[in-house]
């Protein structure tokens, strides 16, 4: 991960669930079966350079598996 989340993620929204997620096959293959959801939210993050920015984050999660593939979008 090239950044560190330094505060709790706010304004969390569900974008897609199950087969509506484009990379659902990859998630099931790499992690395991589960009720996968694609989510987005906003948090302050510290970049590798040390700069702290307010960023929009996207990630996938499933019950019992947790957050995976966290990405900065904006």
mmCIF file of the N, C-alpha and C atoms, coordinates in Angstrom:
data_MODEL
# 
_entry.id   MODEL 
# 
loop_
_atom_site.group_PDB 
_atom_site.id 
_atom_site.type_symbol 
_atom_site.label_atom_id 
_atom_site.label_alt_id 
_atom_site.label_comp_id 
_atom_site.label_asym_id 
_atom_site.label_entity_id 
_atom_site.label_seq_id 
_atom_site.pdbx_PDB_ins_code 
_atom_site.Cartn_x 
_atom_site.Cartn_y 
_atom_site.Cartn_z 
_atom_site.occupancy 
_atom_site.B_iso_or_equiv 
_atom_site.pdbx_formal_charge 
_atom_site.auth_seq_id 
_atom_site.auth_comp_id 
_atom_site.auth_asym_id 
_atom_site.auth_atom_id 
_atom_site.pdbx_PDB_model_num 
ATOM 1   N N  . UNK A 1 1  ? 0.858   -1.169  0.000   1.00 0.00 ? 1  UNK A N  1 
ATOM 2   C CA . UNK A 1 1  ? 0.000   0.000   0.000   1.00 0.00 ? 1  UNK A CA 1 
ATOM 3   C C  . UNK A 1 1  ? 0.906   1.235   0.000   1.00 0.00 ? 1  UNK A C  1 
ATOM 4   N N  . UNK A 1 2  ? 0.652   2.185   -0.861  1.00 0.00 ? 2  UNK A N  1 
ATOM 5   C CA . UNK A 1 2  ? 1.495   3.371   -0.980  1.00 0.00 ? 2  UNK A CA 1 
ATOM 6   C C  . UNK A 1 2  ? 0.952   4.558   -0.194  1.00 0.00 ? 2  UNK A C  1 
ATOM 7   N N  . UNK A 1 3  ? -0.001  4.300   0.711   1.00 0.00 ? 3  UNK A N  1 
ATOM 8   C CA . UNK A 1 3  ? -0.534  5.353   1.568   1.00 0.00 ? 3  UNK A CA 1 
ATOM 9   C C  . UNK A 1 3  ? -1.015  4.725   2.867   1.00 0.00 ? 3  UNK A C  1 
ATOM 10  N N  . UNK A 1 4  ? -1.209  5.598   3.885   1.00 0.00 ? 4  UNK A N  1 
ATOM 11  C CA . UNK A 1 4  ? -1.682  5.154   5.190   1.00 0.00 ? 4  UNK A CA 1 
ATOM 12  C C  . UNK A 1 4  ? -2.933  5.960   5.533   1.00 0.00 ? 4  UNK A C  1 
ATOM 13  N N  . UNK A 1 5  ? -3.998  5.292   5.899   1.00 0.00 ? 5  UNK A N  1 
ATOM 14  C CA . UNK A 1 5  ? -5.229  5.968   6.307   1.00 0.00 ? 5  UNK A CA 1 
ATOM 15  C C  . UNK A 1 5  ? -5.025  6.448   7.743   1.00 0.00 ? 5  UNK A C  1 
ATOM 16  N N  . UNK A 1 6  ? -5.185  7.760   7.979   1.00 0.00 ? 6  UNK A N  1 
ATOM 17  C CA . UNK A 1 6  ? -4.880  8.306   9.307   1.00 0.00 ? 6  UNK A CA 1 
ATOM 18  C C  . UNK A 1 6  ? -6.116  8.756   10.080  1.00 0.00 ? 6  UNK A C  1 
ATOM 19  N N  . UNK A 1 7  ? -7.294  8.635   9.491   1.00 0.00 ? 7  UNK A N  1 
ATOM 20  C CA . UNK A 1 7  ? -8.528  8.905   10.232  1.00 0.00 ? 7  UNK A CA 1 
ATOM 21  C C  . UNK A 1 7  ? -9.595  7.946   9.736   1.00 0.00 ? 7  UNK A C  1 
ATOM 22  N N  . UNK A 1 8  ? -10.677 7.854   10.472  1.00 0.00 ? 8  UNK A N  1 
ATOM 23  C CA . UNK A 1 8  ? -11.764 6.951   10.102  1.00 0.00 ? 8  UNK A CA 1 
ATOM 24  C C  . UNK A 1 8  ? -12.385 7.379   8.769   1.00 0.00 ? 8  UNK A C  1 
ATOM 25  N N  . UNK A 1 9  ? -12.760 6.405   7.961   1.00 0.00 ? 9  UNK A N  1 
ATOM 26  C CA . UNK A 1 9  ? -13.374 6.693   6.661   1.00 0.00 ? 9  UNK A CA 1 
ATOM 27  C C  . UNK A 1 9  ? -14.798 7.206   6.888   1.00 0.00 ? 9  UNK A C  1 
ATOM 28  N N  . UNK A 1 10 ? -15.119 8.334   6.268   1.00 0.00 ? 10 UNK A N  1 
ATOM 29  C CA . UNK A 1 10 ? -16.419 9.000   6.415   1.00 0.00 ? 10 UNK A CA 1 
ATOM 30  C C  . UNK A 1 10 ? -17.242 8.850   5.139   1.00 0.00 ? 10 UNK A C  1 
ATOM 31  N N  . UNK A 1 11 ? -18.537 9.115   5.214   1.00 0.00 ? 11 UNK A N  1 
ATOM 32  C CA . UNK A 1 11 ? -19.448 9.136   4.065   1.00 0.00 ? 11 UNK A CA 1 
ATOM 33  C C  . UNK A 1 11 ? -19.334 7.874   3.213   1.00 0.00 ? 11 UNK A C  1 
ATOM 34  N N  . UNK A 1 12 ? -19.387 6.717   3.859   1.00 0.00 ? 12 UNK A N  1 
ATOM 35  C CA . UNK A 1 12 ? -19.254 5.437   3.154   1.00 0.00 ? 12 UNK A CA 1 
ATOM 36  C C  . UNK A 1 12 ? -20.537 5.144   2.377   1.00 0.00 ? 12 UNK A C  1 
ATOM 37  N N  . UNK A 1 13 ? -20.366 4.782   1.099   1.00 0.00 ? 13 UNK A N  1 
ATOM 38  C CA . UNK A 1 13 ? -21.487 4.444   0.224   1.00 0.00 ? 13 UNK A CA 1 
ATOM 39  C C  . UNK A 1 13 ? -21.210 3.120   -0.466  1.00 0.00 ? 13 UNK A C  1 
ATOM 40  N N  . UNK A 1 14 ? -22.251 2.293   -0.619  1.00 0.00 ? 14 UNK A N  1 
ATOM 41  C CA . UNK A 1 14 ? -22.134 1.057   -1.380  1.00 0.00 ? 14 UNK A CA 1 
ATOM 42  C C  . UNK A 1 14 ? -22.337 1.401   -2.851  1.00 0.00 ? 14 UNK A C  1 
ATOM 43  N N  . UNK A 1 15 ? -21.406 0.960   -3.707  1.00 0.00 ? 15 UNK A N  1 
ATOM 44  C CA . UNK A 1 15 ? -21.481 1.223   -5.139  1.00 0.00 ? 15 UNK A CA 1 
ATOM 45  C C  . UNK A 1 15 ? -22.094 0.037   -5.869  1.00 0.00 ? 15 UNK A C  1 
ATOM 46  N N  . UNK A 1 16 ? -21.667 -1.182  -5.498  1.00 0.00 ? 16 UNK A N  1 
ATOM 47  C CA . UNK A 1 16 ? -22.150 -2.383  -6.176  1.00 0.00 ? 16 UNK A CA 1 
ATOM 48  C C  . UNK A 1 16 ? -22.069 -3.573  -5.220  1.00 0.00 ? 16 UNK A C  1 
ATOM 49  N N  . UNK A 1 17 ? -22.891 -4.593  -5.496  1.00 0.00 ? 17 UNK A N  1 
ATOM 50  C CA . UNK A 1 17 ? -22.920 -5.803  -4.678  1.00 0.00 ? 17 UNK A CA 1 
ATOM 51  C C  . UNK A 1 17 ? -22.915 -7.013  -5.601  1.00 0.00 ? 17 UNK A C  1 
ATOM 52  N N  . UNK A 1 18 ? -22.155 -8.041  -5.216  1.00 0.00 ? 18 UNK A N  1 
ATOM 53  C CA . UNK A 1 18 ? -22.168 -9.326  -5.927  1.00 0.00 ? 18 UNK A CA 1 
ATOM 54  C C  . UNK A 1 18 ? -21.732 -9.235  -7.373  1.00 0.00 ? 18 UNK A C  1 
ATOM 55  N N  . UNK A 1 19 ? -22.536 -9.781  -8.272  1.00 0.00 ? 19 UNK A N  1 
ATOM 56  C CA . UNK A 1 19 ? -22.182 -9.864  -9.686  1.00 0.00 ? 19 UNK A CA 1 
ATOM 57  C C  . UNK A 1 19 ? -22.142 -8.517  -10.398 1.00 0.00 ? 19 UNK A C  1 
ATOM 58  N N  . UNK A 1 20 ? -22.579 -7.451  -9.768  1.00 0.00 ? 20 UNK A N  1 
ATOM 59  C CA . UNK A 1 20 ? -22.490 -6.108  -10.349 1.00 0.00 ? 20 UNK A CA 1 
ATOM 60  C C  . UNK A 1 20 ? -21.068 -5.542  -10.262 1.00 0.00 ? 20 UNK A C  1 
ATOM 61  N N  . UNK A 1 21 ? -20.190 -6.183  -9.480  1.00 0.00 ? 21 UNK A N  1 
ATOM 62  C CA . UNK A 1 21 ? -18.798 -5.761  -9.351  1.00 0.00 ? 21 UNK A CA 1 
ATOM 63  C C  . UNK A 1 21 ? -18.023 -6.329  -10.535 1.00 0.00 ? 21 UNK A C  1 
ATOM 64  N N  . UNK A 1 22 ? -17.319 -5.475  -11.264 1.00 0.00 ? 22 UNK A N  1 
ATOM 65  C CA . UNK A 1 22 ? -16.575 -5.913  -12.445 1.00 0.00 ? 22 UNK A CA 1 
ATOM 66  C C  . UNK A 1 22 ? -15.543 -6.987  -12.132 1.00 0.00 ? 22 UNK A C  1 
ATOM 67  N N  . UNK A 1 23 ? -14.802 -6.808  -11.033 1.00 0.00 ? 23 UNK A N  1 
ATOM 68  C CA . UNK A 1 23 ? -13.715 -7.730  -10.718 1.00 0.00 ? 23 UNK A CA 1 
ATOM 69  C C  . UNK A 1 23 ? -14.118 -8.812  -9.717  1.00 0.00 ? 23 UNK A C  1 
ATOM 70  N N  . UNK A 1 24 ? -15.394 -9.215  -9.715  1.00 0.00 ? 24 UNK A N  1 
ATOM 71  C CA . UNK A 1 24 ? -15.878 -10.210 -8.749  1.00 0.00 ? 24 UNK A CA 1 
ATOM 72  C C  . UNK A 1 24 ? -15.132 -11.537 -8.885  1.00 0.00 ? 24 UNK A C  1 
ATOM 73  N N  . UNK A 1 25 ? -14.822 -11.955 -10.101 1.00 0.00 ? 25 UNK A N  1 
ATOM 74  C CA . UNK A 1 25 ? -14.105 -13.225 -10.298 1.00 0.00 ? 25 UNK A CA 1 
ATOM 75  C C  . UNK A 1 25 ? -12.713 -13.169 -9.678  1.00 0.00 ? 25 UNK A C  1 
ATOM 76  N N  . UNK A 1 26 ? -12.028 -12.036 -9.828  1.00 0.00 ? 26 UNK A N  1 
ATOM 77  C CA . UNK A 1 26 ? -10.697 -11.853 -9.252  1.00 0.00 ? 26 UNK A CA 1 
ATOM 78  C C  . UNK A 1 26 ? -10.767 -11.900 -7.724  1.00 0.00 ? 26 UNK A C  1 
ATOM 79  N N  . UNK A 1 27 ? -11.769 -11.237 -7.136  1.00 0.00 ? 27 UNK A N  1 
ATOM 80  C CA . UNK A 1 27 ? -11.914 -11.221 -5.684  1.00 0.00 ? 27 UNK A CA 1 
ATOM 81  C C  . UNK A 1 27 ? -12.147 -12.627 -5.148  1.00 0.00 ? 27 UNK A C  1 
ATOM 82  N N  . UNK A 1 28 ? -13.022 -13.382 -5.784  1.00 0.00 ? 28 UNK A N  1 
ATOM 83  C CA . UNK A 1 28 ? -13.312 -14.749 -5.340  1.00 0.00 ? 28 UNK A CA 1 
ATOM 84  C C  . UNK A 1 28 ? -12.099 -15.652 -5.509  1.00 0.00 ? 28 UNK A C  1 
ATOM 85  N N  . UNK A 1 29 ? -11.352 -15.466 -6.592  1.00 0.00 ? 29 UNK A N  1 
ATOM 86  C CA . UNK A 1 29 ? -10.173 -16.296 -6.863  1.00 0.00 ? 29 UNK A CA 1 
ATOM 87  C C  . UNK A 1 29 ? -9.042  -15.984 -5.873  1.00 0.00 ? 29 UNK A C  1 
ATOM 88  N N  . UNK A 1 30 ? -8.771  -14.687 -5.629  1.00 0.00 ? 30 UNK A N  1 
ATOM 89  C CA . UNK A 1 30 ? -7.648  -14.300 -4.768  1.00 0.00 ? 30 UNK A CA 1 
ATOM 90  C C  . UNK A 1 30 ? -7.938  -14.458 -3.281  1.00 0.00 ? 30 UNK A C  1 
ATOM 91  N N  . UNK A 1 31 ? -9.168  -14.211 -2.858  1.00 0.00 ? 31 UNK A N  1 
ATOM 92  C CA . UNK A 1 31 ? -9.481  -14.244 -1.438  1.00 0.00 ? 31 UNK A CA 1 
ATOM 93  C C  . UNK A 1 31 ? -10.366 -15.441 -1.112  1.00 0.00 ? 31 UNK A C  1 
ATOM 94  N N  . UNK A 1 32 ? -11.638 -15.390 -1.398  1.00 0.00 ? 32 UNK A N  1 
ATOM 95  C CA . UNK A 1 32 ? -12.551 -16.518 -1.258  1.00 0.00 ? 32 UNK A CA 1 
ATOM 96  C C  . UNK A 1 32 ? -13.969 -16.058 -1.537  1.00 0.00 ? 32 UNK A C  1 
ATOM 97  N N  . UNK A 1 33 ? -14.872 -17.022 -1.533  1.00 0.00 ? 33 UNK A N  1 
ATOM 98  C CA . UNK A 1 33 ? -16.285 -16.708 -1.727  1.00 0.00 ? 33 UNK A CA 1 
ATOM 99  C C  . UNK A 1 33 ? -16.769 -15.849 -0.562  1.00 0.00 ? 33 UNK A C  1 
ATOM 100 N N  . UNK A 1 34 ? -17.736 -15.018 -0.827  1.00 0.00 ? 34 UNK A N  1 
ATOM 101 C CA . UNK A 1 34 ? -18.311 -14.179 0.204   1.00 0.00 ? 34 UNK A CA 1 
ATOM 102 C C  . UNK A 1 34 ? -19.298 -13.228 -0.437  1.00 0.00 ? 34 UNK A C  1 
ATOM 103 N N  . UNK A 1 35 ? -20.005 -12.464 0.367   1.00 0.00 ? 35 UNK A N  1 
ATOM 104 C CA . UNK A 1 35 ? -20.930 -11.453 -0.151  1.00 0.00 ? 35 UNK A CA 1 
ATOM 105 C C  . UNK A 1 35 ? -20.130 -10.180 -0.359  1.00 0.00 ? 35 UNK A C  1 
ATOM 106 N N  . UNK A 1 36 ? -19.498 -10.072 -1.523  1.00 0.00 ? 36 UNK A N  1 
ATOM 107 C CA . UNK A 1 36 ? -18.621 -8.956  -1.830  1.00 0.00 ? 36 UNK A CA 1 
ATOM 108 C C  . UNK A 1 36 ? -19.409 -7.695  -2.131  1.00 0.00 ? 36 UNK A C  1 
ATOM 109 N N  . UNK A 1 37 ? -18.897 -6.572  -1.621  1.00 0.00 ? 37 UNK A N  1 
ATOM 110 C CA . UNK A 1 37 ? -19.475 -5.259  -1.889  1.00 0.00 ? 37 UNK A CA 1 
ATOM 111 C C  . UNK A 1 37 ? -18.360 -4.318  -2.291  1.00 0.00 ? 37 UNK A C  1 
ATOM 112 N N  . UNK A 1 38 ? -18.645 -3.425  -3.233  1.00 0.00 ? 38 UNK A N  1 
ATOM 113 C CA . UNK A 1 38 ? -17.715 -2.368  -3.637  1.00 0.00 ? 38 UNK A CA 1 
ATOM 114 C C  . UNK A 1 38 ? -18.199 -1.104  -2.937  1.00 0.00 ? 38 UNK A C  1 
ATOM 115 N N  . UNK A 1 39 ? -17.296 -0.414  -2.218  1.00 0.00 ? 39 UNK A N  1 
ATOM 116 C CA . UNK A 1 39 ? -17.675 0.768   -1.450  1.00 0.00 ? 39 UNK A CA 1 
ATOM 117 C C  . UNK A 1 39 ? -16.758 1.931   -1.764  1.00 0.00 ? 39 UNK A C  1 
ATOM 118 N N  . UNK A 1 40 ? -17.217 3.137   -1.389  1.00 0.00 ? 40 UNK A N  1 
ATOM 119 C CA . UNK A 1 40 ? -16.380 4.325   -1.480  1.00 0.00 ? 40 UNK A CA 1 
ATOM 120 C C  . UNK A 1 40 ? -16.614 5.178   -0.249  1.00 0.00 ? 40 UNK A C  1 
ATOM 121 N N  . UNK A 1 41 ? -15.608 5.999   0.088   1.00 0.00 ? 41 UNK A N  1 
ATOM 122 C CA . UNK A 1 41 ? -15.694 6.881   1.232   1.00 0.00 ? 41 UNK A CA 1 
ATOM 123 C C  . UNK A 1 41 ? -14.571 7.913   1.179   1.00 0.00 ? 41 UNK A C  1 
ATOM 124 N N  . UNK A 1 42 ? -14.569 8.816   2.148   1.00 0.00 ? 42 UNK A N  1 
ATOM 125 C CA . UNK A 1 42 ? -13.587 9.903   2.189   1.00 0.00 ? 42 UNK A CA 1 
ATOM 126 C C  . UNK A 1 42 ? -12.809 9.819   3.497   1.00 0.00 ? 42 UNK A C  1 
ATOM 127 N N  . UNK A 1 43 ? -11.475 10.011  3.408   1.00 0.00 ? 43 UNK A N  1 
ATOM 128 C CA . UNK A 1 43 ? -10.621 9.993   4.604   1.00 0.00 ? 43 UNK A CA 1 
ATOM 129 C C  . UNK A 1 43 ? -9.348  10.781  4.333   1.00 0.00 ? 43 UNK A C  1 
ATOM 130 N N  . UNK A 1 44 ? -8.675  11.163  5.409   1.00 0.00 ? 44 UNK A N  1 
ATOM 131 C CA . UNK A 1 44 ? -7.343  11.764  5.288   1.00 0.00 ? 44 UNK A CA 1 
ATOM 132 C C  . UNK A 1 44 ? -6.333  10.630  5.218   1.00 0.00 ? 44 UNK A C  1 
ATOM 133 N N  . UNK A 1 45 ? -5.399  10.760  4.280   1.00 0.00 ? 45 UNK A N  1 
ATOM 134 C CA . UNK A 1 45 ? -4.370  9.739   4.110   1.00 0.00 ? 45 UNK A CA 1 
ATOM 135 C C  . UNK A 1 45 ? -2.994  10.390  4.053   1.00 0.00 ? 45 UNK A C  1 
ATOM 136 N N  . UNK A 1 46 ? -1.986  9.642   4.502   1.00 0.00 ? 46 UNK A N  1 
ATOM 137 C CA . UNK A 1 46 ? -0.599  10.105  4.417   1.00 0.00 ? 46 UNK A CA 1 
ATOM 138 C C  . UNK A 1 46 ? 0.053   9.340   3.272   1.00 0.00 ? 46 UNK A C  1 
ATOM 139 N N  . UNK A 1 47 ? 0.520   10.075  2.277   1.00 0.00 ? 47 UNK A N  1 
ATOM 140 C CA . UNK A 1 47 ? 1.183   9.469   1.127   1.00 0.00 ? 47 UNK A CA 1 
ATOM 141 C C  . UNK A 1 47 ? 2.604   9.071   1.489   1.00 0.00 ? 47 UNK A C  1 
ATOM 142 N N  . UNK A 1 48 ? 3.231   8.278   0.651   1.00 0.00 ? 48 UNK A N  1 
ATOM 143 C CA . UNK A 1 48 ? 4.601   7.819   0.887   1.00 0.00 ? 48 UNK A CA 1 
ATOM 144 C C  . UNK A 1 48 ? 5.565   8.991   1.077   1.00 0.00 ? 48 UNK A C  1 
ATOM 145 N N  . UNK A 1 49 ? 5.289   10.114  0.400   1.00 0.00 ? 49 UNK A N  1 
ATOM 146 C CA . UNK A 1 49 ? 6.150   11.303  0.502   1.00 0.00 ? 49 UNK A CA 1 
ATOM 147 C C  . UNK A 1 49 ? 5.990   12.033  1.840   1.00 0.00 ? 49 UNK A C  1 
ATOM 148 N N  . UNK A 1 50 ? 4.969   11.653  2.635   1.00 0.00 ? 50 UNK A N  1 
ATOM 149 C CA . UNK A 1 50 ? 4.722   12.313  3.912   1.00 0.00 ? 50 UNK A CA 1 
ATOM 150 C C  . UNK A 1 50 ? 3.609   13.339  3.851   1.00 0.00 ? 50 UNK A C  1 
ATOM 151 N N  . UNK A 1 51 ? 3.165   13.680  2.656   1.00 0.00 ? 51 UNK A N  1 
ATOM 152 C CA . UNK A 1 51 ? 2.091   14.643  2.454   1.00 0.00 ? 51 UNK A CA 1 
ATOM 153 C C  . UNK A 1 51 ? 0.757   14.063  2.926   1.00 0.00 ? 51 UNK A C  1 
ATOM 154 N N  . UNK A 1 52 ? -0.014  14.843  3.683   1.00 0.00 ? 52 UNK A N  1 
ATOM 155 C CA . UNK A 1 52 ? -1.336  14.414  4.148   1.00 0.00 ? 52 UNK A CA 1 
ATOM 156 C C  . UNK A 1 52 ? -2.389  15.080  3.275   1.00 0.00 ? 52 UNK A C  1 
ATOM 157 N N  . UNK A 1 53 ? -3.275  14.271  2.681   1.00 0.00 ? 53 UNK A N  1 
ATOM 158 C CA . UNK A 1 53 ? -4.319  14.785  1.799   1.00 0.00 ? 53 UNK A CA 1 
ATOM 159 C C  . UNK A 1 53 ? -5.662  14.167  2.166   1.00 0.00 ? 53 UNK A C  1 
ATOM 160 N N  . UNK A 1 54 ? -6.725  14.860  1.794   1.00 0.00 ? 54 UNK A N  1 
ATOM 161 C CA . UNK A 1 54 ? -8.093  14.375  1.935   1.00 0.00 ? 54 UNK A CA 1 
ATOM 162 C C  . UNK A 1 54 ? -8.415  13.655  0.632   1.00 0.00 ? 54 UNK A C  1 
ATOM 163 N N  . UNK A 1 55 ? -8.746  12.359  0.674   1.00 0.00 ? 55 UNK A N  1 
ATOM 164 C CA . UNK A 1 55 ? -8.880  11.579  -0.548  1.00 0.00 ? 55 UNK A CA 1 
ATOM 165 C C  . UNK A 1 55 ? -10.163 10.760  -0.560  1.00 0.00 ? 55 UNK A C  1 
ATOM 166 N N  . UNK A 1 56 ? -10.638 10.488  -1.772  1.00 0.00 ? 56 UNK A N  1 
ATOM 167 C CA . UNK A 1 56 ? -11.759 9.578   -1.964  1.00 0.00 ? 56 UNK A CA 1 
ATOM 168 C C  . UNK A 1 56 ? -11.183 8.180   -2.164  1.00 0.00 ? 56 UNK A C  1 
ATOM 169 N N  . UNK A 1 57 ? -11.628 7.226   -1.337  1.00 0.00 ? 57 UNK A N  1 
ATOM 170 C CA . UNK A 1 57 ? -11.107 5.864   -1.375  1.00 0.00 ? 57 UNK A CA 1 
ATOM 171 C C  . UNK A 1 57 ? -12.166 4.905   -1.913  1.00 0.00 ? 57 UNK A C  1 
ATOM 172 N N  . UNK A 1 58 ? -11.728 3.916   -2.659  1.00 0.00 ? 58 UNK A N  1 
ATOM 173 C CA . UNK A 1 58 ? -12.589 2.853   -3.151  1.00 0.00 ? 58 UNK A CA 1 
ATOM 174 C C  . UNK A 1 58 ? -12.003 1.534   -2.680  1.00 0.00 ? 58 UNK A C  1 
ATOM 175 N N  . UNK A 1 59 ? -12.852 0.586   -2.258  1.00 0.00 ? 59 UNK A N  1 
ATOM 176 C CA . UNK A 1 59 ? -12.366 -0.715  -1.827  1.00 0.00 ? 59 UNK A CA 1 
ATOM 177 C C  . UNK A 1 59 ? -13.469 -1.752  -1.957  1.00 0.00 ? 59 UNK A C  1 
ATOM 178 N N  . UNK A 1 60 ? -13.071 -3.009  -1.815  1.00 0.00 ? 60 UNK A N  1 
ATOM 179 C CA . UNK A 1 60 ? -14.010 -4.127  -1.811  1.00 0.00 ? 60 UNK A CA 1 
ATOM 180 C C  . UNK A 1 60 ? -13.928 -4.780  -0.447  1.00 0.00 ? 60 UNK A C  1 
ATOM 181 N N  . UNK A 1 61 ? -15.062 -5.287  0.037   1.00 0.00 ? 61 UNK A N  1 
ATOM 182 C CA . UNK A 1 61 ? -15.052 -5.987  1.304   1.00 0.00 ? 61 UNK A CA 1 
ATOM 183 C C  . UNK A 1 61 ? -16.133 -7.048  1.321   1.00 0.00 ? 61 UNK A C  1 
ATOM 184 N N  . UNK A 1 62 ? -15.904 -8.061  2.151   1.00 0.00 ? 62 UNK A N  1 
ATOM 185 C CA . UNK A 1 62 ? -16.875 -9.123  2.350   1.00 0.00 ? 62 UNK A CA 1 
ATOM 186 C C  . UNK A 1 62 ? -16.896 -9.452  3.843   1.00 0.00 ? 62 UNK A C  1 
ATOM 187 N N  . UNK A 1 63 ? -18.034 -9.902  4.324   1.00 0.00 ? 63 UNK A N  1 
ATOM 188 C CA . UNK A 1 63 ? -18.189 -10.255 5.735   1.00 0.00 ? 63 UNK A CA 1 
ATOM 189 C C  . UNK A 1 63 ? -17.218 -11.383 6.083   1.00 0.00 ? 63 UNK A C  1 
ATOM 190 N N  . UNK A 1 64 ? -16.452 -11.188 7.135   1.00 0.00 ? 64 UNK A N  1 
ATOM 191 C CA . UNK A 1 64 ? -15.496 -12.187 7.573   1.00 0.00 ? 64 UNK A CA 1 
ATOM 192 C C  . UNK A 1 64 ? -14.162 -12.137 6.851   1.00 0.00 ? 64 UNK A C  1 
ATOM 193 N N  . UNK A 1 65 ? -14.054 -11.340 5.798   1.00 0.00 ? 65 UNK A N  1 
ATOM 194 C CA . UNK A 1 65 ? -12.810 -11.232 5.034   1.00 0.00 ? 65 UNK A CA 1 
ATOM 195 C C  . UNK A 1 65 ? -12.187 -9.859  5.242   1.00 0.00 ? 65 UNK A C  1 
ATOM 196 N N  . UNK A 1 66 ? -13.004 -8.809  5.258   1.00 0.00 ? 66 UNK A N  1 
ATOM 197 C CA . UNK A 1 66 ? -12.513 -7.467  5.508   1.00 0.00 ? 66 UNK A CA 1 
ATOM 198 C C  . UNK A 1 66 ? -12.265 -6.659  4.251   1.00 0.00 ? 66 UNK A C  1 
ATOM 199 N N  . UNK A 1 67 ? -11.648 -5.489  4.432   1.00 0.00 ? 67 UNK A N  1 
ATOM 200 C CA . UNK A 1 67 ? -11.365 -4.576  3.311   1.00 0.00 ? 67 UNK A CA 1 
ATOM 201 C C  . UNK A 1 67 ? -10.189 -5.097  2.493   1.00 0.00 ? 67 UNK A C  1 
ATOM 202 N N  . UNK A 1 68 ? -10.344 -5.078  1.186   1.00 0.00 ? 68 UNK A N  1 
ATOM 203 C CA . UNK A 1 68 ? -9.288  -5.508  0.271   1.00 0.00 ? 68 UNK A CA 1 
ATOM 204 C C  . UNK A 1 68 ? -9.209  -4.532  -0.885  1.00 0.00 ? 68 UNK A C  1 
ATOM 205 N N  . UNK A 1 69 ? -8.040  -4.430  -1.484  1.00 0.00 ? 69 UNK A N  1 
ATOM 206 C CA . UNK A 1 69 ? -7.825  -3.616  -2.692  1.00 0.00 ? 69 UNK A CA 1 
ATOM 207 C C  . UNK A 1 69 ? -8.243  -2.156  -2.524  1.00 0.00 ? 69 UNK A C  1 
ATOM 208 N N  . UNK A 1 70 ? -7.758  -1.509  -1.467  1.00 0.00 ? 70 UNK A N  1 
ATOM 209 C CA . UNK A 1 70 ? -8.087  -0.096  -1.228  1.00 0.00 ? 70 UNK A CA 1 
ATOM 210 C C  . UNK A 1 70 ? -7.300  0.776   -2.227  1.00 0.00 ? 70 UNK A C  1 
ATOM 211 N N  . UNK A 1 71 ? -8.017  1.691   -2.885  1.00 0.00 ? 71 UNK A N  1 
ATOM 212 C CA . UNK A 1 71 ? -7.403  2.562   -3.896  1.00 0.00 ? 71 UNK A CA 1 
ATOM 213 C C  . UNK A 1 71 ? -7.822  4.004   -3.665  1.00 0.00 ? 71 UNK A C  1 
ATOM 214 N N  . UNK A 1 72 ? -6.939  4.943   -4.004  1.00 0.00 ? 72 UNK A N  1 
ATOM 215 C CA . UNK A 1 72 ? -7.270  6.368   -3.998  1.00 0.00 ? 72 UNK A CA 1 
ATOM 216 C C  . UNK A 1 72 ? -7.789  6.720   -5.381  1.00 0.00 ? 72 UNK A C  1 
ATOM 217 N N  . UNK A 1 73 ? -8.951  7.367   -5.452  1.00 0.00 ? 73 UNK A N  1 
ATOM 218 C CA . UNK A 1 73 ? -9.498  7.783   -6.743  1.00 0.00 ? 73 UNK A CA 1 
ATOM 219 C C  . UNK A 1 73 ? -9.348  9.279   -6.984  1.00 0.00 ? 73 UNK A C  1 
ATOM 220 N N  . UNK A 1 74 ? -9.577  10.108  -5.979  1.00 0.00 ? 74 UNK A N  1 
ATOM 221 C CA . UNK A 1 74 ? -9.453  11.557  -6.142  1.00 0.00 ? 74 UNK A CA 1 
ATOM 222 C C  . UNK A 1 74 ? -8.611  12.133  -5.023  1.00 0.00 ? 74 UNK A C  1 
# 
